[in-house]
Amino acid sequence: MSDMGIRILLRELRPNITKHGFRSSFRDWAAETTAFPNHVVEMALAHAVGDAVEAAYRRGDLLEKRRKLMEVWAAYCERKPAEVVPLIRQG
């Protein structure tokens, strides 16, 4: 999906959210709840990994590791939401 397509979809669904919130949520989830290495998560976000020297030696795309990461993310996103129990009665 193109960048513009995502913007249009989000604007129609909820005008006050941005795609950056999705990326931030993914990053926080990966760091806090998984054991995937930081460089795999950063590559999944299409971020540059490491400095120029490291980049010169890092030639792989980690596709299989990123695929597994995205499978775990998809399972997390598809799970049934927890039931929220209010601590204070309303009304």
KELOSE-814852 format. One record per atom (N, C-alpha, C): residue number from 0; residue in three letters; atom name; x, y, z. Coordinates in Angstrom, 3 decimals, always signed. Example, Ala and Ser with C-alpha at 12.3 -4.5 7.8 and 13.67 -1.06 7.14 Angstrom:
<atoms>
[atom 0,ala,N,[+13.190,-5.690,+7.800]];
[atom 0,ala,CA,[+12.300,-4.500,+7.800]];
[atom 0,ala,C,[+13.200,-3.300,+7.800]];
[atom 1,ser,N,[+12.850,-2.250,+7.080]];
[atom 1,ser,CA,[+13.670,-1.060,+7.140]];
[atom 1,ser,C,[+12.900,+0.030,+7.870]];
</atoms>
This chain:
<atoms>
[atom 0,met,N,[+0.854,-1.169,+0.000]];
[atom 0,met,CA,[+0.000,+0.000,+0.000]];
[atom 0,met,C,[+0.903,+1.236,+0.000]];
[atom 1,ser,N,[+0.548,+2.209,-0.786]];
[atom 1,ser,CA,[+1.365,+3.411,-0.887]];
[atom 1,ser,C,[+1.218,+4.283,+0.360]];
[atom 2,asp,N,[+2.184,+5.169,+0.539]];
[atom 2,asp,CA,[+2.149,+6.110,+1.653]];
[atom 2,asp,C,[+0.870,+6.941,+1.615]];
[atom 3,met,N,[+0.507,+7.415,+0.436]];
[atom 3,met,CA,[-0.698,+8.240,+0.306]];
[atom 3,met,C,[-1.953,+7.418,+0.593]];
[atom 4,gly,N,[-1.966,+6.168,+0.167]];
[atom 4,gly,CA,[-3.110,+5.293,+0.438]];
[atom 4,gly,C,[-3.337,+5.111,+1.923]];
[atom 5,ile,N,[-2.264,+4.937,+2.668]];
[atom 5,ile,CA,[-2.371,+4.784,+4.119]];
[atom 5,ile,C,[-2.889,+6.074,+4.743]];
[atom 6,arg,N,[-2.373,+7.205,+4.293]];
[atom 6,arg,CA,[-2.848,+8.498,+4.833]];
[atom 6,arg,C,[-4.340,+8.686,+4.598]];
[atom 7,ile,N,[-4.797,+8.386,+3.393]];
[atom 7,ile,CA,[-6.216,+8.552,+3.071]];
[atom 7,ile,C,[-7.071,+7.629,+3.927]];
[atom 8,leu,N,[-6.645,+6.362,+4.037]];
[atom 8,leu,CA,[-7.391,+5.405,+4.848]];
[atom 8,leu,C,[-7.482,+5.865,+6.301]];
[atom 9,leu,N,[-6.377,+6.282,+6.873]];
[atom 9,leu,CA,[-6.387,+6.730,+8.264]];
[atom 9,leu,C,[-7.254,+7.967,+8.449]];
[atom 10,arg,N,[-7.172,+8.895,+7.518]];
[atom 10,arg,CA,[-7.973,+10.115,+7.601]];
[atom 10,arg,C,[-9.464,+9.787,+7.593]];
[atom 11,glu,N,[-9.848,+8.793,+6.791]];
[atom 11,glu,CA,[-11.253,+8.394,+6.733]];
[atom 11,glu,C,[-11.691,+7.654,+7.996]];
[atom 12,leu,N,[-10.807,+6.809,+8.529]];
[atom 12,leu,CA,[-11.148,+6.030,+9.716]];
[atom 12,leu,C,[-11.157,+6.881,+10.981]];
[atom 13,arg,N,[-10.082,+7.595,+11.175]];
[atom 13,arg,CA,[-9.932,+8.431,+12.366]];
[atom 13,arg,C,[-9.032,+9.603,+12.011]];
[atom 14,pro,N,[-9.593,+10.778,+11.898]];
[atom 14,pro,CA,[-8.809,+11.943,+11.462]];
[atom 14,pro,C,[-7.652,+12.318,+12.381]];
[atom 15,asn,N,[-7.688,+11.908,+13.633]];
[atom 15,asn,CA,[-6.664,+12.356,+14.581]];
[atom 15,asn,C,[-5.514,+11.370,+14.786]];
[atom 16,ile,N,[-5.410,+10.321,+13.966]];
[atom 16,ile,CA,[-4.295,+9.386,+14.117]];
[atom 16,ile,C,[-3.362,+9.466,+12.907]];
[atom 17,thr,N,[-2.129,+9.028,+13.119]];
[atom 17,thr,CA,[-1.138,+9.057,+12.048]];
[atom 17,thr,C,[-0.493,+7.686,+11.902]];
[atom 18,lys,N,[+0.162,+7.465,+10.795]];
[atom 18,lys,CA,[+0.864,+6.198,+10.579]];
[atom 18,lys,C,[+2.026,+6.052,+11.547]];
[atom 19,his,N,[+2.571,+7.149,+12.028]];
[atom 19,his,CA,[+3.702,+7.086,+12.949]];
[atom 19,his,C,[+3.301,+6.433,+14.265]];
[atom 20,gly,N,[+2.049,+6.584,+14.643]];
[atom 20,gly,CA,[+1.571,+5.928,+15.853]];
[atom 20,gly,C,[+1.623,+4.418,+15.718]];
[atom 21,phe,N,[+1.308,+3.893,+14.538]];
[atom 21,phe,CA,[+1.391,+2.454,+14.291]];
[atom 21,phe,C,[+2.838,+1.986,+14.399]];
[atom 22,arg,N,[+3.728,+2.727,+13.808]];
[atom 22,arg,CA,[+5.147,+2.355,+13.833]];
[atom 22,arg,C,[+5.687,+2.411,+15.258]];
[atom 23,ser,N,[+5.295,+3.425,+15.995]];
[atom 23,ser,CA,[+5.733,+3.561,+17.375]];
[atom 23,ser,C,[+5.174,+2.424,+18.233]];
[atom 24,ser,N,[+3.920,+2.080,+18.018]];
[atom 24,ser,CA,[+3.308,+0.970,+18.766]];
[atom 24,ser,C,[+4.042,-0.334,+18.491]];
[atom 25,phe,N,[+4.360,-0.565,+17.224]];
[atom 25,phe,CA,[+5.103,-1.769,+16.847]];
[atom 25,phe,C,[+6.462,-1.791,+17.529]];
[atom 26,arg,N,[+7.161,-0.669,+17.513]];
[atom 26,arg,CA,[+8.508,-0.606,+18.083]];
[atom 26,arg,C,[+8.477,-0.871,+19.578]];
[atom 27,asp,N,[+7.528,-0.233,+20.269]];
[atom 27,asp,CA,[+7.401,-0.443,+21.713]];
[atom 27,asp,C,[+7.053,-1.896,+22.027]];
[atom 28,trp,N,[+6.094,-2.450,+21.294]];
[atom 28,trp,CA,[+5.701,-3.848,+21.506]];
[atom 28,trp,C,[+6.890,-4.772,+21.320]];
[atom 29,ala,N,[+7.632,-4.588,+20.233]];
[atom 29,ala,CA,[+8.762,-5.472,+19.946]];
[atom 29,ala,C,[+9.821,-5.390,+21.037]];
[atom 30,ala,N,[+10.100,-4.185,+21.519]];
[atom 30,ala,CA,[+11.127,-4.012,+22.543]];
[atom 30,ala,C,[+10.691,-4.565,+23.896]];
[atom 31,glu,N,[+9.421,-4.390,+24.219]];
[atom 31,glu,CA,[+8.953,-4.734,+25.551]];
[atom 31,glu,C,[+8.466,-6.169,+25.701]];
[atom 32,thr,N,[+8.061,-6.803,+24.603]];
[atom 32,thr,CA,[+7.419,-8.112,+24.760]];
[atom 32,thr,C,[+8.050,-9.231,+23.943]];
[atom 33,thr,N,[+9.083,-8.941,+23.170]];
[atom 33,thr,CA,[+9.714,-9.991,+22.375]];
[atom 33,thr,C,[+11.218,-10.023,+22.631]];
[atom 34,ala,N,[+11.837,-11.081,+22.146]];
[atom 34,ala,CA,[+13.292,-11.216,+22.271]];
[atom 34,ala,C,[+13.984,-11.030,+20.922]];
[atom 35,phe,N,[+13.269,-10.481,+19.941]];
[atom 35,phe,CA,[+13.892,-10.248,+18.643]];
[atom 35,phe,C,[+15.005,-9.217,+18.796]];
[atom 36,pro,N,[+16.132,-9.438,+18.136]];
[atom 36,pro,CA,[+17.230,-8.475,+18.224]];
[atom 36,pro,C,[+16.827,-7.104,+17.683]];
[atom 37,asn,N,[+17.411,-6.074,+18.277]];
[atom 37,asn,CA,[+17.121,-4.702,+17.883]];
[atom 37,asn,C,[+17.321,-4.477,+16.392]];
[atom 38,his,N,[+18.387,-5.034,+15.810]];
[atom 38,his,CA,[+18.655,-4.783,+14.396]];
[atom 38,his,C,[+17.594,-5.412,+13.493]];
[atom 39,val,N,[+16.956,-6.496,+13.923]];
[atom 39,val,CA,[+15.876,-7.094,+13.130]];
[atom 39,val,C,[+14.649,-6.179,+13.162]];
[atom 40,val,N,[+14.333,-5.670,+14.339]];
[atom 40,val,CA,[+13.186,-4.769,+14.487]];
[atom 40,val,C,[+13.412,-3.491,+13.684]];
[atom 41,glu,N,[+14.599,-2.945,+13.774]];
[atom 41,glu,CA,[+14.896,-1.709,+13.038]];
[atom 41,glu,C,[+14.835,-1.934,+11.529]];
[atom 42,met,N,[+15.299,-3.085,+11.069]];
[atom 42,met,CA,[+15.211,-3.374,+9.628]];
[atom 42,met,C,[+13.755,-3.552,+9.204]];
[atom 43,ala,N,[+12.936,-4.114,+10.085]];
[atom 43,ala,CA,[+11.508,-4.261,+9.774]];
[atom 43,ala,C,[+10.846,-2.895,+9.609]];
[atom 44,leu,N,[+11.357,-1.905,+10.319]];
[atom 44,leu,CA,[+10.849,-0.536,+10.204]];
[atom 44,leu,C,[+11.527,+0.241,+9.074]];
[atom 45,ala,N,[+12.422,-0.426,+8.352]];
[atom 45,ala,CA,[+13.181,+0.185,+7.256]];
[atom 45,ala,C,[+14.083,+1.306,+7.748]];
[atom 46,his,N,[+14.587,+1.156,+8.975]];
[atom 46,his,CA,[+15.549,+2.109,+9.510]];
[atom 46,his,C,[+16.957,+1.658,+9.151]];
[atom 47,ala,N,[+17.868,+2.612,+9.044]];
[atom 47,ala,CA,[+19.274,+2.275,+8.852]];
[atom 47,ala,C,[+19.783,+1.640,+10.138]];
[atom 48,val,N,[+20.557,+0.577,+9.997]];
[atom 48,val,CA,[+21.064,-0.141,+11.167]];
[atom 48,val,C,[+22.562,+0.060,+11.269]];
[atom 49,gly,N,[+23.003,+0.634,+12.391]];
[atom 49,gly,CA,[+24.428,+0.798,+12.634]];
[atom 49,gly,C,[+25.024,+1.999,+11.923]];
[atom 50,asp,N,[+26.329,+2.135,+12.104]];
[atom 50,asp,CA,[+27.046,+3.230,+11.468]];
[atom 50,asp,C,[+27.515,+2.818,+10.070]];
[atom 51,ala,N,[+28.272,+3.662,+9.422]];
[atom 51,ala,CA,[+28.708,+3.405,+8.043]];
[atom 51,ala,C,[+29.558,+2.140,+7.936]];
[atom 52,val,N,[+30.408,+1.892,+8.944]];
[atom 52,val,CA,[+31.256,+0.700,+8.916]];
[atom 52,val,C,[+30.397,-0.560,+9.016]];
[atom 53,glu,N,[+29.473,-0.566,+9.969]];
[atom 53,glu,CA,[+28.598,-1.735,+10.111]];
[atom 53,glu,C,[+27.763,-1.934,+8.851]];
[atom 54,ala,N,[+27.243,-0.861,+8.291]];
[atom 54,ala,CA,[+26.436,-0.954,+7.073]];
[atom 54,ala,C,[+27.233,-1.547,+5.914]];
[atom 55,ala,N,[+28.521,-1.258,+5.861]];
[atom 55,ala,CA,[+29.362,-1.775,+4.786]];
[atom 55,ala,C,[+29.487,-3.296,+4.852]];
[atom 56,tyr,N,[+29.426,-3.840,+6.047]];
[atom 56,tyr,CA,[+29.564,-5.284,+6.215]];
[atom 56,tyr,C,[+28.222,-6.016,+6.306]];
[atom 57,arg,N,[+27.166,-5.308,+6.631]];
[atom 57,arg,CA,[+25.851,-5.928,+6.764]];
[atom 57,arg,C,[+25.163,-5.904,+5.390]];
[atom 58,arg,N,[+25.184,-7.021,+4.704]];
[atom 58,arg,CA,[+24.638,-7.060,+3.338]];
[atom 58,arg,C,[+23.340,-7.826,+3.228]];
[atom 59,gly,N,[+23.009,-8.607,+4.238]];
[atom 59,gly,CA,[+21.783,-9.392,+4.194]];
[atom 59,gly,C,[+20.565,-8.539,+4.492]];
[atom 60,asp,N,[+19.393,-9.071,+4.196]];
[atom 60,asp,CA,[+18.161,-8.339,+4.472]];
[atom 60,asp,C,[+17.382,-8.917,+5.652]];
[atom 61,leu,N,[+17.882,-10.020,+6.236]];
[atom 61,leu,CA,[+17.231,-10.661,+7.388]];
[atom 61,leu,C,[+15.770,-10.997,+7.108]];
[atom 62,leu,N,[+15.473,-11.333,+5.881]];
[atom 62,leu,CA,[+14.091,-11.537,+5.465]];
[atom 62,leu,C,[+13.367,-12.577,+6.307]];
[atom 63,glu,N,[+13.962,-13.730,+6.528]];
[atom 63,glu,CA,[+13.275,-14.770,+7.304]];
[atom 63,glu,C,[+13.064,-14.352,+8.748]];
[atom 64,lys,N,[+14.016,-13.668,+9.330]];
[atom 64,lys,CA,[+13.861,-13.198,+10.709]];
[atom 64,lys,C,[+12.791,-12.111,+10.785]];
[atom 65,arg,N,[+12.766,-11.228,+9.798]];
[atom 65,arg,CA,[+11.722,-10.190,+9.763]];
[atom 65,arg,C,[+10.362,-10.811,+9.525]];
[atom 66,arg,N,[+10.303,-11.847,+8.693]];
[atom 66,arg,CA,[+9.037,-12.535,+8.436]];
[atom 66,arg,C,[+8.479,-13.129,+9.729]];
[atom 67,lys,N,[+9.339,-13.779,+10.513]];
[atom 67,lys,CA,[+8.908,-14.360,+11.782]];
[atom 67,lys,C,[+8.430,-13.267,+12.736]];
[atom 68,leu,N,[+9.158,-12.162,+12.791]];
[atom 68,leu,CA,[+8.753,-11.029,+13.624]];
[atom 68,leu,C,[+7.362,-10.549,+13.229]];
[atom 69,met,N,[+7.119,-10.404,+11.931]];
[atom 69,met,CA,[+5.815,-9.911,+11.482]];
[atom 69,met,C,[+4.701,-10.922,+11.739]];
[atom 70,glu,N,[+5.019,-12.216,+11.710]];
[atom 70,glu,CA,[+4.018,-13.240,+12.049]];
[atom 70,glu,C,[+3.606,-13.113,+13.516]];
[atom 71,val,N,[+4.579,-12.877,+14.384]];
[atom 71,val,CA,[+4.281,-12.712,+15.811]];
[atom 71,val,C,[+3.478,-11.428,+16.030]];
[atom 72,trp,N,[+3.828,-10.362,+15.320]];
[atom 72,trp,CA,[+3.092,-9.087,+15.410]];
[atom 72,trp,C,[+1.647,-9.276,+14.933]];
[atom 73,ala,N,[+1.468,-9.991,+13.832]];
[atom 73,ala,CA,[+0.120,-10.233,+13.315]];
[atom 73,ala,C,[-0.715,-11.009,+14.327]];
[atom 74,ala,N,[-0.132,-12.023,+14.951]];
[atom 74,ala,CA,[-0.856,-12.800,+15.966]];
[atom 74,ala,C,[-1.240,-11.906,+17.143]];
[atom 75,tyr,N,[-0.349,-11.018,+17.525]];
[atom 75,tyr,CA,[-0.641,-10.077,+18.617]];
[atom 75,tyr,C,[-1.801,-9.156,+18.228]];
[atom 76,cys,N,[-1.767,-8.639,+17.013]];
[atom 76,cys,CA,[-2.813,-7.709,+16.559]];
[atom 76,cys,C,[-4.164,-8.395,+16.390]];
[atom 77,glu,N,[-4.163,-9.678,+16.064]];
[atom 77,glu,CA,[-5.404,-10.407,+15.808]];
[atom 77,glu,C,[-6.043,-10.998,+17.063]];
[atom 78,arg,N,[-5.348,-10.964,+18.169]];
[atom 78,arg,CA,[-5.894,-11.590,+19.370]];
[atom 78,arg,C,[-7.121,-10.842,+19.868]];
[atom 79,lys,N,[-7.953,-11.557,+20.600]];
[atom 79,lys,CA,[-9.168,-10.971,+21.151]];
[atom 79,lys,C,[-8.789,-9.985,+22.252]];
[atom 80,pro,N,[-9.386,-8.795,+22.252]];
[atom 80,pro,CA,[-9.058,-7.822,+23.295]];
[atom 80,pro,C,[-9.489,-8.329,+24.671]];
[atom 81,ala,N,[-8.757,-7.934,+25.670]];
[atom 81,ala,CA,[-9.100,-8.294,+27.041]];
[atom 81,ala,C,[-10.343,-7.530,+27.474]];
[atom 82,glu,N,[-11.091,-8.128,+28.369]];
[atom 82,glu,CA,[-12.256,-7.437,+28.907]];
[atom 82,glu,C,[-11.781,-6.431,+29.941]];
[atom 83,val,N,[-12.253,-5.203,+29.816]];
[atom 83,val,CA,[-11.860,-4.145,+30.742]];
[atom 83,val,C,[-12.889,-4.076,+31.850]];
[atom 84,val,N,[-12.423,-4.156,+33.079]];
[atom 84,val,CA,[-13.306,-4.083,+34.239]];
[atom 84,val,C,[-13.122,-2.727,+34.871]];
[atom 85,pro,N,[-14.197,-1.926,+34.914]];
[atom 85,pro,CA,[-14.055,-0.591,+35.504]];
[atom 85,pro,C,[-13.786,-0.692,+37.009]];
[atom 86,leu,N,[-12.889,+0.143,+37.493]];
[atom 86,leu,CA,[-12.576,+0.155,+38.927]];
[atom 86,leu,C,[-13.525,+1.052,+39.702]];
[atom 87,ile,N,[-14.145,+2.002,+39.019]];
[atom 87,ile,CA,[-15.107,+2.908,+39.639]];
[atom 87,ile,C,[-16.402,+2.798,+38.858]];
[atom 88,arg,N,[-17.487,+2.642,+39.559]];
[atom 88,arg,CA,[-18.787,+2.561,+38.878]];
[atom 88,arg,C,[-19.152,+3.911,+38.298]];
[atom 89,gln,N,[-19.612,+3.871,+37.053]];
[atom 89,gln,CA,[-20.042,+5.090,+36.376]];
[atom 89,gln,C,[-21.507,+5.349,+36.710]];
[atom 90,gly,N,[-21.852,+6.617,+37.010]];
[atom 90,gly,CA,[-23.249,+7.001,+37.205]];
[atom 90,gly,C,[-23.734,+6.662,+38.505]];
</atoms>
